[in-house]
Amino acid sequence: LKEDFNNKNIKNIFINLIKYCYFKFINKNHKVL
C-alpha cells in the first residue's frame, strides 16, 4: 500500500513536470494566454 502510494506520487510529480514544461514551451512560442 505504501509502495503504491509512492508510485502514484512519483507519477503525479512526473505528470506535473511534463505539464509545466509543455505550457512553458507553448507560452514561449505563442504569446497567447
Buried (B, 14 or more C-beta within 10 A) or exposed (E): EEEEEEEEEEEEEEEEEEEEEEEEEEEEEEEEE
